[in-house]
Amino acid sequence: MGQKLEHTPLHAEHEVLGARLVPYAGYEMPVQYSGIIDEHRATRSSVGIFDVSHMAEFRVFGLGAFDFLQGLLTNDLHRIDDLSAAQYTLMCDESGGIIDDLIVYHSGDLEYLIIANAANHETDFEWMKSHCPTDVELADESERTALIAVQGPNALEVIRDLAGPEFEVPDRFHIGAAGLDGVPALIARTGYTGEDGVEILCHADNAIAIWRLLLSFECVTPCGLGARDTLRLEMGYHLYGNDMDRSVDPVTAGLGWTIGKDKTGFVGAEAIVRIREVGPSRKLVGLTVEDGIPRHGCSVLHDGTEVGKVASGTFSPTLEIGIATAYVPVDVATEGTEFEIAIRKKLARAIVTRPPFVKKTSL
């Protein structure tokens, strides 16, 4: 008998809306409502909302909170010394393998809020606990927290309408408190779609009220995991488990920019220095595909020889072509290099293209 799937606080709402529900990271989640392409285009043109309450939320606080996270994460936490600031970062093991990619918010004095991937929830928390000093408190607040992404060129207009004239939308990669028609929430100016917008953190008991408030706007479309994936891949955003995992280091994954300049002393730092000195043997590249839809695991060939596998692949509703990422040898990873991707029983031409694949969005 299979493992029982968890439900987010919005599960009943998805059922009422007729969502197609699928297993994902231990949860039963909506993959689509009206259709992936419709939902994708609604987000690019207006507003899409996504239940991402399956994500993990950890709170770190105490006198040693800064030093603890500075020694555990790749990015330089000094960059978010200002209260309410946030950054994208990685957590690596001693060999430089990526345990997870995270968003860290400086949420209060001596306090940080971390958003982690659902699939890595337990792994991340146990890793952090194993490194946590006695002057730091680490709390898993995932069960009592809901997270709703509001994304698209009209997203901020919706939030301003709900929050009232006194509310100032936070700057990009900042977080602030708001009352959405009186319902308390934290508003983070972050997202995973390449569009402007926010991610709303609220108590799980308030998730339904906020979800319904958002759907009261005619311009708002509920969206599932399918559209979230096509939107993020059009921007070249990494997906843990596809584009990176513990077998890959930040340099090879093209995420060297998440390592603080001249920063040392974090877990995995020495291994990453060695990789940089020698140079990686392979590199994650973007691919545009003229005749076919690439999928994860498809073989990537160069001059008739397999040189890699598709990491992430899909149909781009914006460009109306196939797009993908793949790890290939560095000597053939230059922009414009031609490959072939084995899609079912045919070979489709693919060209190395630097992400983002979609260049113009509301950001």
N, C-alpha and C positions, 0 to 999 in steps of 0.2 A: 504494500500500500504506500502511495506517495506521501511526501511530507505535506502537512496541512498548510495552506497558503494564508499569509496574514492579509488583513484588510486595512486600508487607510481610513481615516475618519469620514472620507467622502465616498466610500464604496457604494452605499445605497443611492447616492445621487447619480453615480455613473450608471447604475442599473436602470433607474428611472429614465435617464436620457437615452437608453438603448445602446450603450457603448458595447463594443466587442471587447471582452475581458480575456486576458492571457496571463500565464505565470511569468513573473519577472522579478528576479532578485529576492525570491521568497514571498512575494506579494502577488495578489491577483490585481492586475492593473489594466486600465483602458488602453488599447492599442490604437483605436480609432472610434469616432462617432459617425459623422457623415461621410468620411473618407479621408485618407491621408493627404491626397493632393489638394482637396478643398480646404482642409485644415491648415496645411502648409501655406497656401496662398492667402488665406484669411489672416494669418499671422504676419506675412510679409506686407500685406496691404492695409490692415486695420488693427485688430487685437485678437490674439489667441490666449486662452488660459489653460494651464496645465496643472494637474494634481501631481506634485512631486513630493508628497508627504512620506514616501517610502525612504527618502534620503535620511541620513543619520545626522543628529545634532549633538555636539559635545560642548560643554562649557568648562573652561579652564580658569581658575582664579586663585589668588594668593600672592604672597610676597615674591615667590619664585616663579610666577607664571611666565614672565617674559623670558627669563634665562632658560626655562624648561623648553619652551617652544622654539626659541632661537637655536637650541642645540638639537632639535628633533626635525626641523623643517628646512627646506633648501633656501627659500627666499629670505631676505633680510627683514626681520620684523621691525627694525627701526624705520622702515618705509611707511609703516602705519602707526607711528608714535602718536599722531593726533587721534583723539577719541572719535569713534564712528567710522574710521577708515578701514578698508579691507584690501586683501590681496589674494591672488591665486598663487598656490605653492604646491610643492610635492613633499611627500614623506617617503624616505628611502631606507633600505636596510644597509648593512655594513658593506655589501658588495656593490652598492649603488643601484640595486634593483628597486623599481618604483612600487612601493606598497600601496599608495593611493595618491590621487590629486585632490586638493582640498581648497575651499575658500575659508580664510580666516578673517574675522571681524574683530576690531578693537572695540568691544561692546561696553566697556566700563573701566573705571579705575581698577587696575590689577586684574582685569577680566577680559577673556577672549572667547568668542563663539566660533565654533568650527563646523562647517557643513562638509560631510563626507559621503562617499558613494554607498548606496544601500547594500550592494553585494559585498562590500568590505567592512560593514558595520562592526561585526564582532572582532575581526582581525585588527582593525584600526584601534579599537578601544583597548584590546588586550595589549597591543604593542605600546600604546601610550601609557597604560598602567604599569607596564614592566620597566618603563624609564622614568616614571613620575617620582620626584623627590618628596620628602615629608612636608615641605612648606608650600605644597601645591595641592589644591583640590581639583579633582577631575570628575565631572558628572555627565552621565548619559541622559540627555533630555529628549531623546527621540520619540519615546512612547507618548509623551504629553504635548508634542509639538507637531503642528501641521505646516506645510509649505506649499504655497500656490504661486506659480509663475504667471505673470501678466506681461505679455510681450507683443510688440508691434508698434508701428508709427503713431497710433492713437492711444497707446497704453497709459501714458502719463496724464492724458486728458481725463481718462476714466478715474485714475487714482486721485487727481486733484478734485474732481467732482465729489467723490465719496469722502475725502478727507477734509474738505471745506477750505475756505479762503485763507485761513490762518496757516495752513500747512505748506511748508516748503519742501519740494521733492529733493531728496539727497542728491549730491553730486554722484557721478559714476564711481563705482566701488566705494560707496559709503552707505551707512545705515542710519535710520532714524525712526522715532516712535510716531505713531499716528492713531487717530480714531477713525475707522471707516464706517461712516454713518453711526458713530458711537461705539463700534466694536474695536477694542484695543488690539494693536498689531505693531510689528516691526516691519519697516519698509526698506528693503535692500535694493540698491540700484545695480543689480547684477542680472545675469541671465545666460542662457545656453543656446540662443537662437541667432545671434548676430543682429537682432533688432534692439531698439531702445526698449526700456521697460523696467520692471521691478520683480522681486520675489518677496512675497508676503509671508512672514513668520507669525504664527498666532497659536494660542492654546488650542489643542485638539477639539475642545468643546465648542470653539467658535468657528471652526472650519466651515461648517455647513452654512452658517449665516453669511460669512464673507463670500463663499462660492455663489450663493444665490443673489447677493448684492451685485456681484460682477456680471452674472448672467441677465440681470435686469436691463443691461445696456444692449441695445439692438446691434451695436457694432462688435460685440464680443462673441467669439466662437469657442466652444469647448474643444480641446485638442488632446490627442492621445500620444502614446510613446512613438508611434510611427512617424508622425509629423515632427516630433521633437528630434528624432534621429535624422531625418532628411534636412531639417533646418540647421542642425549643428554641423553636419558633414559638408553642407554648402559653404560653411565658414572655415572648414578645416579644423574644427575643435576636436580634440581627442576624446575617445570613449574608452574608459578603463575596461580591460578584458579583451578589447579588439586592438586598439592602437598602442596600448602599453600594458605592462604587468611587471611582475618581479623579475622576469627574464630580460628586461630592457632597462637601460639606464637613461637619465634625462638627455644626455648628449646625443645618443643614438636616436632617441624619440623626437629630436628637434625641440626639446624643451629646456635647453641650456639657459635660456633667458630667465627661467624661474630660479636660477641660482644667484644669490646676492653677489654683487661685484666684490671680489677679494674676500668673500665670506669663507671662513674655515671653521672647523670644530663641530659641525653638525654630523649626525650619523650618515655615513656613506661618503663624506667629503673626500677622504683620502683615495678611495676607489675611483671617484669621479675625476679627480686630478690626474690619476694615472691614465684613465680613458682619454682625457683631453690631450695628454702629452703624446700618446701613441696614435690617437685618432680612431674613430669607430670604423668597423669594417663594413657596416651597412647603415642605411639611413631611411627614415620614413619619408616618402614622397607622395605628392598628390598626383592623381592620374585622371585625365578626361578620356572618355571612351565613346567612340563614334557610333558603334553599331552593337549595342547590347547593354544589359544591366549587370554590372559586376556585383558579386556577393562575397561575403566573408569566406575565406578559404579557397577561392578560385586561384588556379595557378597563374603566375606571371612569368612570361617567357621573353627572353632576349636572344635574337638570332637563333631561335629554335630550341634554346636550352632554358629549363626552368630556373629562375633566379630568385623567386620569392612567392609569397602568397598574398592575396588581397586581405588587408586587415579590416577595413570598413569599405562597404560598397553599396550604392543605391542608384536610383533614378533621381535626377535633380528636377523637381517640378518648375523651378525658375528658369534653368537653362535648357531643359527638355533634352538632356543627354545623360549618359551614365557618368558617374564620378566615383572615385575610389581613393584609398590610401593603401600603400604597400611598403614593406621593407625590402630594399634592393641593395646590391653592392654599391659602395660609394662611387666607384669609377663609372657607373652608368646612371647615377642619380641626378645628373644635371638637367636643367629645364630644357624641354624640347626633345629629349631622348624618346625614341619610339620603342614600345613593347607590344606584346600581344597577351591578351587575357583569355584563358580557356573558359568559355561560358557554355555549359552543356556540351554540345557536340561541335561547336565552332570556335574559331579564334577571332577575337575582336581587337581591332587596333586601339592602342592606348598611348597617350602622350603625357610625359611628365609636365605637370602644370603646378605652378606655385599657388597654394591656397592663400587667401580664400578664393574659392571658385566663383562666388558671387561677390562682386566688388562694391556694389552700391546698396546700402541699406539705410535705415533710419538712424543708425549710429554714425 
